[in-house]
Amino acid sequence: MSVGVADILLASKISGVESSLVTPEPQRRRPAPKRAVRRTELPLGEEIQAWSKPVEPVEDLDSVARRYPRRKLSLSSERKPMEFYDTPERPKAFSMDSLEFFFLIAQYFREALPLRLILLLIACQKAGGQIRLTQEEMATVLDVPRAKTNEALQEVMSHGIVFKVRRGVYQFNPPYSYRVAEFIPGTELVEAEYVQVDQDKTIAKIRRDEGLPDLVRFPSLEHMREAIEELRKKRSEERAARRLARAQRQEEGSAQ
């Protein structure tokens, strides 16, 4: 196949143009043009979409909670039984308990029943620290014979922790545990009631009653502290005596 003069001239011209575009100097790489950032559209289920949409009537709080799991939902007009009732208009709906009291009775009482009874009495306090429970009711709740309940109650009372007001009514000594106030939810027949009895008033009333034991009027846990230390000292001496007797038996055995 023959090549014409025109073809040769055309090929030479193309080669010359290509060589003019090539330079021996190193060339910097040009950066690619920046693309506009594409904004990700939020799905309709995201929480932020709730602010730009009209409010829909709420029929089921559970479904709302599932849709917005990180938001807290509550109704001020309804509370769960385990929640405290405390509002600016009705403050201090709570109980006060002495941590030192708990710390000492956990060491002092060696049997479970007195401790269980104390917890029951704390739980059943009314505003002002009164406990309206008969011994039969205490025994039923604790699931123990009434005689055992009476024995444990007498032990607790002997330390001035609780004293009897009248039949079926006991009073917790305020420095140990005291319910300052309580909110009694209303019913269809009875309006809701908020009862508050300040601790200092109850303490003053107890101290004026000369018919009560001194340990009730002027409560102190010092006797419990002394009894705990005495018991620990006695147990330490008993352990030392057992170790000494064991060492003597070993010496006698090695001598034989």
Order of alpha helices (4+ residues) and beta strands (2+ residues): alpha-alpha-beta-alpha-alpha-beta-alpha-alpha-beta-beta-beta-beta-beta-alpha-alpha-alpha
